[in-house]
């Protein structure tokens, strides 16, 4: 009877330990990303009302709620976010960027990529690493140019919106960004 109790205890402890390892960090990270993406979407729509039209017309939106960027001659940036289709997260992505040039400082910002047709969204999802400019031409919309975007002027395949900028990063540099699917 004692051997059976030890065996049962060991099997139960092993199963419990493995199940704790299997679901722990990734599911917590996923929920944190989802919460941050929802908050960033609300903030973007309240600060930049024209984005509501982009969201309604987009086949998908890649929201990066916080991208941290720093540099002193050589710089880098990193952030994690979610791809939303029909306002529901379908995949999780990271963005990593490297830059070189006359630059100094650090900043954080939020960014959103709006895929205005399903073909460009499909291409984005099918590639293991995807780079703006190299894989697709895009239109950057900043706060100054936002007023002219509405249903009648949306004719590009991908729009990028940067908002919620904080910090100071000064200079001129060359930068490359890569979006990669991550498991969360």
VOKOL-244143 format. One line per 4 residues: number of its first residue (from 0); for each residue x, y, z of C-alpha. Coordinates in nm, 2 decimals. Example, Ala and Ser with C-alpha at 12.3 -4.5 7.8 and 13.67 -1.06 7.14 Angstrom:
VOKOL-244143
0> 1.23 -0.45 0.78; 1.37 -0.11 0.71
//
This chain:
VOKOL-244143
0> 0.00 0.00 0.00; 0.29 0.24 0.08; 0.44 0.19 -0.27; 0.12 0.27 -0.44
4> 0.08 0.59 -0.24; 0.43 0.71 -0.32; 0.38 0.63 -0.69; 0.04 0.81 -0.69
8> 0.20 1.11 -0.51; 0.50 1.12 -0.76; 0.27 1.10 -1.06; 0.04 1.37 -0.93
12> 0.33 1.60 -0.84; 0.49 1.55 -1.18; 0.16 1.61 -1.37; 0.09 1.92 -1.16
16> 0.44 2.05 -1.21; 0.43 2.00 -1.59; 0.08 2.16 -1.62; 0.21 2.46 -1.43
20> 0.50 2.50 -1.67; 0.29 2.45 -1.98; 0.04 2.73 -1.94; 0.22 2.98 -1.71
24> 0.42 3.26 -1.87; 0.28 3.25 -2.23; -0.08 3.28 -2.13; 0.00 3.56 -1.88
28> 0.20 3.75 -2.15; -0.08 3.70 -2.40; -0.34 3.85 -2.16; -0.11 4.14 -2.08
32> -0.06 4.21 -2.45; -0.43 4.19 -2.51; -0.50 4.44 -2.23; -0.23 4.68 -2.36
36> -0.36 4.66 -2.72; -0.72 4.73 -2.61; -0.60 5.04 -2.41; -0.38 5.16 -2.70
40> -0.68 5.12 -2.95; -0.90 5.33 -2.72; -0.63 5.59 -2.68; -0.56 5.61 -3.05
44> -0.93 5.65 -3.14; -0.98 5.92 -2.88; -0.67 6.12 -2.98; -0.69 6.05 -3.35
48> -1.06 6.02 -3.44; -0.98 5.96 -3.81; -0.84 5.61 -3.71; -1.20 5.49 -3.65
52> -1.26 5.51 -4.02; -0.93 5.32 -4.09; -1.03 5.05 -3.84; -1.37 5.00 -4.00
56> -1.22 4.97 -4.35; -0.91 4.76 -4.26; -0.88 4.39 -4.32; -0.65 4.38 -4.02
60> -0.47 4.61 -3.77; -0.13 4.54 -3.61; -0.12 4.73 -3.29; 0.21 4.78 -3.10
64> 0.10 4.94 -2.78; 0.46 5.02 -2.65; 0.77 5.04 -2.86; 1.08 5.14 -2.67
68> 1.36 5.30 -2.87; 1.70 5.43 -2.76; 2.02 5.52 -2.94; 2.36 5.69 -2.92
72> 2.50 5.67 -3.27; 2.38 5.30 -3.29; 2.02 5.25 -3.18; 1.76 4.99 -3.13
76> 1.39 4.95 -3.06; 1.16 4.67 -2.95; 0.79 4.62 -2.88; 0.53 4.35 -2.88
80> 0.17 4.36 -2.99; -0.12 4.18 -3.16; -0.27 4.15 -3.50; -0.64 4.22 -3.49
84> -0.89 4.09 -3.75; -1.24 4.20 -3.68; -1.11 4.37 -3.36; -1.01 4.02 -3.22
88> -0.65 3.92 -3.17; -0.54 3.64 -3.41; -0.16 3.65 -3.38; 0.11 3.81 -3.17
92> 0.41 4.00 -3.32; 0.72 4.17 -3.21; 0.89 4.45 -3.38; 1.27 4.49 -3.36
96> 1.45 4.78 -3.52; 1.81 4.88 -3.56; 1.94 5.23 -3.66; 2.27 5.40 -3.73
100> 2.35 5.77 -3.76; 2.37 6.09 -3.57; 2.12 6.02 -3.29; 2.10 6.04 -2.91
104> 1.82 5.98 -2.66; 1.53 5.75 -2.58; 1.16 5.74 -2.64; 0.85 5.52 -2.63
108> 0.56 5.53 -2.87; 0.27 5.33 -2.99; 0.21 5.23 -3.35; -0.06 5.08 -3.56
112> -0.04 4.93 -3.91; -0.36 4.92 -4.10; -0.38 4.66 -4.38; -0.65 4.79 -4.61
116> -0.69 4.48 -4.82; -0.68 4.11 -4.75; -0.40 4.04 -5.00; -0.15 4.25 -4.81
120> -0.27 4.11 -4.48; -0.22 3.76 -4.62; 0.13 3.84 -4.74; 0.22 3.98 -4.40
124> 0.09 3.68 -4.21; 0.26 3.43 -4.45; 0.61 3.56 -4.41; 0.83 3.47 -4.11
128> 0.98 3.82 -4.09; 0.83 4.12 -4.26; 0.98 4.47 -4.31; 0.81 4.80 -4.40
132> 0.95 4.94 -4.72; 1.11 4.61 -4.83; 0.80 4.39 -4.83; 0.54 4.66 -4.89
136> 0.51 5.03 -4.96; 0.32 5.21 -4.69; 0.19 5.56 -4.60; 0.29 5.71 -4.27
140> 0.03 5.92 -4.11; 0.15 6.14 -3.82; -0.06 6.38 -3.62; 0.00 6.67 -3.85
144> -0.13 6.50 -4.17; -0.42 6.31 -4.00; -0.70 6.56 -4.08; -0.70 6.47 -4.45
148> -0.77 6.10 -4.41; -1.13 5.97 -4.45; -1.32 5.71 -4.64; -1.28 5.90 -4.97
152> -0.90 5.92 -4.95; -0.82 5.57 -4.83; -0.65 5.42 -5.13; -0.31 5.28 -5.02
156> -0.26 4.92 -4.91; -0.10 4.98 -4.57; -0.11 5.28 -4.34; 0.12 5.33 -4.04
160> 0.01 5.56 -3.75; 0.25 5.66 -3.47; 0.10 5.81 -3.15; 0.16 5.84 -2.78
164> 0.52 5.95 -2.81; 0.71 6.02 -2.49; 1.08 6.10 -2.44; 1.34 6.26 -2.66
168> 1.54 6.11 -2.95; 1.72 6.36 -3.16; 1.92 6.31 -3.48; 1.92 6.17 -3.83
172> 1.96 5.80 -3.89; 1.89 5.51 -4.12; 1.66 5.25 -3.96; 1.52 4.91 -4.05
176> 1.23 4.74 -3.87; 1.13 4.38 -3.88; 0.80 4.23 -3.76; 0.81 3.87 -3.64
180> 0.53 3.64 -3.52; 0.58 3.53 -3.16; 0.41 3.26 -2.96; 0.21 3.40 -2.66
//
